[in-house]
């Protein structure tokens, strides 16, 4: 098994790359309240902890898309995690510029493809077309894999800038048609087809629910050797402390 990677492809390396494009002074308080920092800290912990017991439990504790989530959780040990994977362009129909999606993470397993969108604990909101764009991007990139759009730190109804709080289907549906028209990809399902699949694709978990899930998993996990158990407890506490600190 390959266990090393260049710094630029690690979670810490990708976070530093992202920071390099922003104002450094925004991170003087250690990035407190910044969703990229919170997400990096949580995903680092979940990446290193025993996958079946921790990441798998978080996925199983989420809501929505039950079949796809259970499939993802069952393959947690084989999951490849790509944090801040960069821009994903949606094709143009020739009249408009390409649309760009910037997911917070991509999870890949042998049979699933998951786009992860995380929101900060305080007042996180979506841009008007964001969920529609991410949904279309997911469906165009998943290929034969089971698609899943995982909203991390979210509880519906979701805040959409300029539109108040909307249920997920409405937050997607208000903008899906115009985005599909601009993408102009004939291989994608119709707007009505995509709307019908939302319950099978979208899932979510709040930060407090994730925190509770990690607490419960840590309380019941025993690796055997005391040093191994202590290491698991430290990493689990790191995740819980991150959620508390960013709240």
VOGU-3710 file (C-alpha; in Angstrom, 3 decimals, decimal comma):
1> xxxxxxxxxx> 0,000/0,000/0,000  1,241/3,487/-0,857  1,431/5,476/2,379  3,268/8,645/1,414  2,558/11,526/-0,916  4,142/14,861/-1,794  3,244/17,708/0,539  1,187/19,435/-2,138  -1,264/16,518/-2,225  -1,583/16,116/1,559
11> xxxxxxxxxx> -4,401/17,769/3,500  -1,974/20,163/5,215  -0,217/20,918/1,945  -3,477/21,656/0,142  -4,616/23,906/3,004  -1,368/25,908/2,788  -1,789/26,169/-0,976  -5,292/27,558/-0,479  -4,079/30,035/2,145  -1,427/31,291/-0,259
21> xxxxxxxxxx> -4,230/32,698/-2,456  -5,911/34,496/0,445  -4,999/37,294/2,827  -2,585/35,847/5,361  -3,855/38,199/8,091  -7,190/36,357/8,011  -5,382/33,465/9,688  -3,692/35,397/12,508  -6,030/33,819/15,059  -5,010/30,362/13,867
31> xxxxxxxxxx> -7,803/30,283/11,308  -10,525/30,189/13,967  -13,925/30,092/12,282  -12,460/29,491/8,799  -14,277/26,587/7,191  -11,211/25,338/5,283  -9,205/25,103/8,524  -11,996/23,348/10,415  -12,567/20,931/7,539  -8,846/20,184/7,241
41> xxxxxxxxxx> -8,517/19,472/10,959  -11,553/17,182/11,000  -10,604/15,305/7,831  -6,997/14,839/8,975  -8,293/13,150/12,104  -10,847/11,008/10,274  -8,227/10,057/7,693  -5,810/8,765/10,372  -8,287/7,138/12,767  -9,438/3,539/12,133
51> xxxxxxxxxx> -11,697/4,129/9,149  -14,461/1,575/9,730  -15,031/2,617/13,324  -14,763/6,407/12,928  -15,202/7,707/9,363  -17,588/4,849/8,629  -19,649/5,708/11,700  -19,787/9,393/10,715  -21,031/8,447/7,257  -23,615/6,046/8,690
61> xxxxxxxxxx> -24,801/8,734/11,144  -25,520/11,203/8,329  -28,976/11,733/6,834  -30,298/11,109/3,331  -29,145/8,936/0,411  -29,230/5,840/2,631  -28,200/3,284/0,016  -25,278/5,326/-1,333  -24,096/6,247/2,192  -24,100/2,634/3,339
71> xxxxxxxxxx> -22,138/1,685/0,248  -19,576/4,426/0,975  -19,329/3,459/4,659  -18,770/-0,188/3,756  -15,766/0,834/1,636  -14,310/3,336/4,117  -11,026/1,441/4,473  -10,430/1,749/0,710  -11,447/5,399/0,508  -9,078/7,853/-1,164
81> xxxxxxxxxx> -9,507/11,347/0,264  -8,666/14,387/-1,871  -8,857/17,616/0,149  -9,324/20,874/-1,815  -8,836/19,072/-5,143  -8,941/22,306/-7,123  -11,246/23,732/-9,772  -13,572/21,443/-11,666  -14,834/22,976/-14,906  -18,243/22,245/-16,337
91> xxxxxxxxxx> -18,414/22,190/-20,132  -19,726/25,117/-22,128  -22,360/25,020/-24,870  -20,341/27,545/-26,864  -22,298/30,642/-25,854  -21,003/31,020/-22,320  -17,779/30,605/-20,375  -17,250/27,362/-18,518  -18,683/27,125/-15,030  -16,266/26,288/-12,217
101> xxxxxxxxxx> -16,898/24,208/-9,099  -14,508/24,140/-6,130  -15,385/21,190/-3,859  -13,911/20,993/-0,383  -13,027/17,335/-0,851  -13,577/14,318/-3,065  -13,934/10,801/-1,652  -13,313/7,918/-4,045  -13,889/4,247/-3,297  -14,066/1,260/-5,678
111> xxxxxxxxxx> -17,782/1,800/-6,303  -18,611/5,347/-5,107  -17,701/8,936/-5,953  -18,482/11,597/-3,335  -18,273/15,374/-3,574  -17,911/16,944/-0,119  -19,067/20,495/0,563  -18,369/21,800/4,079  -19,729/24,912/5,781  -18,422/26,841/8,755
121> xxxxxxxxxx> -20,141/26,410/12,091  -21,287/30,017/12,299  -23,599/31,341/9,585  -22,333/29,254/6,698  -24,305/29,874/3,508  -24,335/28,717/-0,101  -23,975/30,892/-3,172  -27,207/30,882/-5,229  -26,105/28,399/-7,909  -23,624/26,482/-5,762
131> xxxxxxxxxx> -25,594/23,334/-5,026  -26,918/23,095/-8,586  -23,397/23,450/-9,996  -21,951/20,923/-7,574  -24,739/18,455/-8,301  -24,190/18,722/-12,052  -20,421/18,444/-11,599  -20,843/15,336/-9,445  -23,117/13,638/-11,956  -20,757/14,424/-14,833
141> xxxxxxxxxx> -17,641/13,175/-12,967  -19,005/10,078/-11,216  -19,149/7,925/-14,339  -20,248/4,395/-13,426  -19,637/4,971/-9,698  -22,490/5,632/-7,271  -22,675/9,438/-6,808  -23,004/11,090/-3,414  -23,029/14,772/-2,470  -22,067/15,009/1,215
151> xxxxxxxxxx> -22,872/18,300/2,980  -20,601/18,531/6,017  -21,707/20,778/8,871  -25,148/21,356/7,353  -28,727/20,808/8,505  -31,581/21,598/6,083  -33,089/24,028/5,443  -29,852/25,548/4,157  -28,981/29,234/3,891  -28,712/30,448/0,301
161> xxxxxxxxxx> -27,318/33,929/-0,180  -30,088/36,338/-1,119  -32,795/33,661/-0,869  -33,092/32,894/2,835  -33,416/29,308/4,051  -34,400/26,636/1,534  -34,833/22,893/1,578  -32,191/21,104/-0,484  -34,494/20,262/-3,397  -35,599/23,906/-3,678
171> xxxxxxxxxx> -32,023/25,214/-3,319  -31,043/23,009/-6,257  -34,218/23,323/-8,307  -34,331/27,134/-8,424  -31,088/27,232/-10,386  -30,747/23,804/-11,999  -32,373/24,619/-15,342  -30,297/27,736/-16,120  -27,072/26,003/-15,043  -27,834/22,959/-17,200
181> xxxxxxxxxx> -28,537/25,238/-20,148  -25,199/27,016/-19,752  -23,307/23,752/-19,341  -24,875/22,356/-22,495  -23,843/18,725/-21,869  -26,230/16,354/-23,720  -24,963/13,358/-21,729  -26,410/14,713/-18,477  -29,948/13,802/-17,386  -32,707/16,360/-17,821
191> xxxxxxxxxx> -33,541/18,805/-15,055  -36,572/16,726/-14,090  -34,447/13,575/-14,027  -31,848/15,212/-11,802  -34,506/16,537/-9,448  -35,941/13,044/-9,078  -32,553/11,678/-7,977  -31,850/14,296/-5,268  -33,045/12,056/-2,382  -30,670/9,300/-3,577
201> xxxxxxxxxx> -27,632/11,587/-3,893  -27,675/14,320/-1,215  -26,766/13,612/2,404  -25,718/15,773/5,341  -24,498/15,820/8,926  -24,202/18,745/11,353  -20,988/19,541/13,214  -22,577/18,705/16,615  -23,744/15,341/15,237  -20,257/14,612/13,882
211> xxxxxxxxxx> -18,759/15,568/17,245  -21,128/13,232/19,078  -20,393/10,434/16,627  -16,624/10,782/17,187  -17,171/10,820/20,970  -19,249/7,639/20,827  -16,768/5,890/18,542  -13,842/6,819/20,808  -15,700/5,589/23,880  -16,236/2,141/22,360
221> xxxxxxxxxx> -12,964/1,610/20,499  -10,307/-0,707/21,887  -7,302/-1,554/19,718  -5,634/-3,690/22,349  -2,175/-2,293/23,126  -2,473/0,674/25,545  -0,265/2,868/23,354  -2,517/2,252/20,342  -5,637/3,035/22,342  -4,057/6,231/23,675
231> xxxxxxxxxx> -3,139/7,320/20,150  -6,721/6,816/18,970  -8,029/8,827/21,925  -5,628/11,716/21,180  -6,674/11,937/17,531  -10,366/11,730/18,429  -9,865/14,509/20,998  -8,122/16,573/18,305  -11,281/16,415/16,166  -13,570/17,258/19,078
241> xxxxxxx> -11,361/20,168/20,136  -11,358/21,512/16,562  -15,168/21,520/16,411  -15,393/23,208/19,827  -12,737/25,806/19,007  -14,308/26,854/15,705  -17,832/27,054/17,151
//
